Amino acid sequence: MSGLPGDVRRHQALVLATAFLALFSVVGCALYGLPFFYDFLVSDLGWTRRQVTSGNALSKLVVGPIFGFLAGVLVDRVGPRRVMIVGILMAGGALVGLSGVSTLGAFYAFYFLNALGYVCGGPLPNQVLLSRWFSTGRGKAMGIAYLGIGVGGALVPLVAHALTQSLGWRGAMRTLGILMVLFALPAALWVREPAGATREGTGAGTVSMAGVFRRPAFYLLALGSMCSIGAVGGTMQNLKLYLSLDRGLAQGRVATLLSLILAGSIAGRLLMGWLADRWPKKRVMLLIYGIVAATIPLLTFAPSEPVLFSGALLFGIGLGGDYMIIPLMAAELFGVRVLGRLMGVILTADGVAEAVAPMLVAGIRDRFGSYAGGFGLLVGLAALGALAVALLPGVGSVPATLARETVSAEAG
């Protein structure tokens, strides 16, 4: 950013802060915070593991296909800022609502609202906002902004545990929802869309998605991201249930381990963002997916606590780069002008995987009395994602027709 005018640098700093706080709240607190409360729902309300994980699953299966691509279109046409503001309010309101549920119907309704908040206020608008403001150093900017997920996810188990001790789990969840909005909303209201000098073109509608859908690289990227996100989501959504109810770890010990995973993700985001500006992004993506596949067994089948906590740290490093690398790879392969619509499609597919995998793993546990089969399935899923990424073309081998479409549109 050093060679840019001072006004641009100031706004880029504000964009980074806005994205950091939005991801801190909508992803770090909501996505990674809610599983902390699953065992309370099982023990206090008598629900099964499959039921408590199905809220995330069913809501994303409904919201993703219906609203994912629509949100991408809205981001491309009206800008990410307005969509983000609505998403922050919905995500915070969802936690407040979930804190008072006593029936499965209400549980599903507020999880539906939470999924809408994730689509509108989470990775999608932030990825586009960052990509429009940053052309050089995009990997570093994405890595810094995505630290919000790691910081939020690392803090929320510890904060939720402390709040639960004093307010009960319902009061803790309600307080987290209010804090999410207070943290994220002011910056989103203040930030502005990039001016023409900092955006890579205007008029996103001039680039057709048809050229993207004709390329095998799109399907490989979608498959790879679905598999890895499904493996990560299936692990994170079931981990506290497994450690608390099956392995008998104390609540404070589990909170520390979950916090360690997200602390590891901070280092992972910084490292992978730095590497993405220096290595081919395909290589970085393959490294991330390989780490995820290799560390799930360490995390879930660890024979002792030292191995368990070591696995948690390494898994966190892989998790840290997982979401961040997808838009970087997509922008490099297909250009930033279609990024909102493209990520709307890919994040919809990722949402389906992230929804189905945790419920499937929990269902296997409910049926067979063990998580071994479910976590083994996640290892295979992560390995398949790494294989799909290995088959992606290098940027120089992207077909010339698509390159001409992107270049001509961005020049306009």
N, C-alpha and C positions, 0 to 999 in steps of 0.2 A: 504493500500500500504506500510505500515511501515516495514513489514517483507521481502520486495522484494529488490533485488540488486538495487544500485543507478541508473544504466543505464536503467533498466526497469521502475523505478519510473519516470525518466525524460521523457522517451518516452510515458508513460501513461499520464503524464501531457500534453505533446504535442498533444496526441490523443484527450484528453478532450478539449483542446483549438481549435483544428481543427474542431471537431464535433460541438462545440459551435458556431464557426464563420460560418460554412456551414449552420447550421440550422437557425442561425440569419438571414442570407441573403436569402437562397432559400425558407424557410418557413415563417420566421418572416416578412421579407420585401416584398417578392413577393406574397405569398398566402394571408397574412393578410393585405398587403398594397394596392393591386389592388382594392379591394372593396371600398376603400376611394375615388376612382376616378369615381365610377359608376354613381353618380348623375350628374357629369359634362358631361359624355357621353350622358345621357338622356336629359339634358337641352341644351347642345351645338350642339349635332349631331342629336337630335330628335329621338333617338332610344327608344324602350320600355324597361321596366324593364326585361321582359323575354329575350330580345335580349342581354342586357348587362351581364346578368347572364349565358346566353347560351354559351358564349365563354369558360368559365371554364368547363361547362357541356360537350359540344361536344368534346372539346380537350381531356378531361380525358376519355370519352367513347371510343375514338379512341386509344389514347396512352396507357391507362391502359391494356386493353385486348391484344393488339398487343405486347407491349414492357415491361409490368410489369414483367411477368415471365422471359422473356429474360434478363432483367436487373438483376434479382435475380441469374440466371445462370452465367452471366458474373461476378457478384460480388463474387460468390463462386469459380469461376475458375481463374480469373485474379486478384482478390482482389478488395476491395472497393475503394482504393485510385484513381486508374485510372478512374474508372467510375465517381467518385465524381468530379474530375477536369473537365471532359466534361460537367457534369450537371451544375456546377457553371457558366461556360461560356455561356451555352445555356439560363439559367434563367436570367442572367444579360442582355444578348443580346435581350431577349424577351421584357423586359421592355423598353429598348431603342427603339425597333421597335414599340411597342404599343404606344409610345408617339407621333408617327407621323401618326397614322391611321386616315383615313377619310371614309373608306368603311368597310362594314361588312366582306368582303373577307379577307382584310388585318388584320382585328381584329382577325378573326378566325385563320389565319396562324400564327400570333405571339403568340396567346394563345396556339396553338399546340406546338410551340417551348418552351413556358413556362412550359407546362405539361411534356414535355420530360426532361427539366431541373429539375423539381421536382422529377421525377422518378429516374433520374441518380444522382442527387446531394443532395436529401433531406433525409427523414428518412431511406430509405432502406440501402444505403451504410454506413451511420453513425451508425445504429443499429448493423450491422454486425461488423464494425470496433471496436466498443465499446465492443461487446460481446466477440470478440476474444482476446482483450487485458485484459479484466477484468473477472475473474472467481468469486472471492469473492468481495463483495461490488458492484456488478453489478448494483443493483437498485440505489445506491447512485451516481455511475458514470453516469448512464443514466439520472438521475434527474438533475445533474449539467450540462451535455451537453445540455439537452433540455431546460435549462434556456435561451439558445440562441433564441429559438422561442419566449419566453415570452418577453425578452428584445427587440428583433427586432420588435415584434408586438406592444409592448408598445410605442416604440420610433417613429415608422413609421407614425402613424397618426399625431403626433405633428410636426415631421420633414416635412412631406408632406404638412401639412397645412401652415407651415412657408414658404416652398419653393414655394407653389402655390401663396402665397401672393406676392412674389417678382418675380417669373419666369413664372407664369401661370401654369395651371395643366399639360400642355405638357412638359414644362421645368422641372417641379418637377418630373414627372415620368421618364424622361430621366436621370436626375441626380441620382435618386435612383438606376437605373439600373447600372450605372457606379460605384457607391459606393459599391454595392453588390459585384461586382467582385474584387474591390480593397481590401475589407475586408476579403473575404473568400479564394481567390485563393492562396496567398502566403503560408499560413499554409498547405493547401492541397498539394502543391508542395513539401513541406519540410517533411511532415510526412511519415513514412514508414510502410510497412506491419509488423505484429508481427512475431517475431522469434519463432521457434518451442517450446521454453521453456515457452512462454507466450500464445501461442495458445492452444486451447483444441483439439489438433490433427491436422492432415493435410490430404489432399486427400479427399475433400468433396464429390467427385463423388462416393465414396464407399458406401454411405448411400442412399438407394432408397426412393423416395417420396411415393412409393406404400403403405408402412406401415403407413404413415401419413394419406393418403387419405382413408384408411380403417377404421379409428377411428372416431366415432361420435364426439369426443372432437374437432376435426378439424373443423367440420361444425358448431358446437356451437360457437367456438371462432370466426370463420369468420362471422357468423350471428350477434353475439353480437357487434363485432367491426364495421361492416357495419352500423348497426342501430345507434350506438352512434356517429360515425364519420359523418353519414348523417345528424343527428340532429344538431350537432355542425356546420357543414358546411352550412346547410340550414339557420341556425340562423345568422352566421357571414356574409354570402354573401348578405343577405337581410337587415341587421340591419341598415346600414347607409341610404339606400333607405327609409326604414320605418321611421327612426328618423328624417331625413332631409326633405323629401318630404311629408310625411304623418303627422308627429307630429309637423313639423315646427321648430325643434331645430336649433339653429345657428351652422354654420360650426365649430367654435371653441369649442362649447359645445359638439358636437358629437365627435370631435377628442379627447376631454378629456375623454369621456365615453369609447370610443374604447381603448384608452390607459389604462384606469383603468381595463378593462377586461384582457388585456394582462399582466398588472402588477399583477393582481390576479393570473394569470397562473404561474407566477414566484414562488409565495408562494405555489401554488398547486403542481408544479413539485418537489420542495424541500421536501414538506411534503409527497407526495406519493412515491417518491424515498426512503425516509427514512423509511416509513412504509413497502415498498416492501422488504426491507432487514430484517424485523422483524416479519411481519405478513404473513400468507399465501397469495400468490399473487392473488388468486381468491377473497379473502375478500377485498383486496385493489381495485381490478378491479370493484367489485360490488359497493363499496363505490363511486368510481369515476362516474360510470354510473348512480347511484342513484342521485348524485348531479346534473348532467347534466339534467336529467328528471325533477327534482324538481325546477330548477332555470330558465328554459326557460319561464314559465308563469310570474315569477317575472320580468324578463328582458323585456318581450314584452307587457305585459298587465298592467304594473305598472301605478297606478292612479296619481302618483306624482313623481317629480324628485328625492327626497330622496330615495323612494322605487326603482326607476329605477337604481340609482347608487349603491344601496345596492345589487340589483339583479345582476348588472354587475360584482361586485367584487366576489360574490359567484359563478356565472357562470364561471368566469375566473379560479377559483380554480379547478372546475371540468374539464374545458378545459385543464388545465395544465397537468393533469395526463393522459388524454385520449390517445394520441398517444404513450406516453412513456410506458404505462403498457402493450400494446399489445405484443411487442417483448419479454418483460420479462416473460409474461405468456407463450408465444409460446416456448421460450427456456427452460422453466421449464417443460413443458408438453412433448416436442418432442426432446430436445437436441439442442446444438448450431451448430452441424455439417450440419444440413439441413436448418439453419436459413435463409440464403440468398434466397434459392428457396422457402421456406415456406412463408417468408415475401413478396416475389415477388407475390405470389398468393393472400395472404391476402390483401396486399396494393393495388393490382389490384381491388379486390372486394370493398375495402374501397373507391377507386377512383371512381368507378361507383356510389356508394351511395352518395359520396361527390359531384358528378357531377349532378346527377338527382334531389336530394332533393332541392337545391337552385332554379333550374329552375322550378321545380314543384310548389314551394311556390310562386315564382314570377308570374307564370302563373295563379295561383289562385287569386292573387292580381289584375292582369290585367283584369281578367274576372269578378270578383265579387266586385271589388273596395275596398276590405278590406283584411288585413293580418290575420284576426282572424282565418279563416279556415286553412290557411297554417301553422301558428305557432302551432295551435292545433294538426295538423298532426305530426309536429316535436316532440311534447310532447309524443304522442303515440309511435312514432318510438324509442325515447330514452327509454321509458318504456319497449318496446319489447327487446331492447338490454340488459337491466338489467336482464330480465327474462332469456335470453339465457345464460348469465354469471352465473346466479344462478344454472343452470342445468349442468355446467361444472363439471367434476370429480375433486376430489382432486388429488394432484400429486401422492400420494400413491396408487390411484386406477387406474392409467394408466396401460393398459394391459401389461402383462409381456413380450409378444413377441416384442412389440415396444421398451420396456426398454432394452431388450437384443440386439436388432439391434443398438440402439443408443450407449449403453455402449461399445459393441464390436468395433464399428467404432471409437469411441473417444479414445479407448485404442490403436488403431492402429496408 
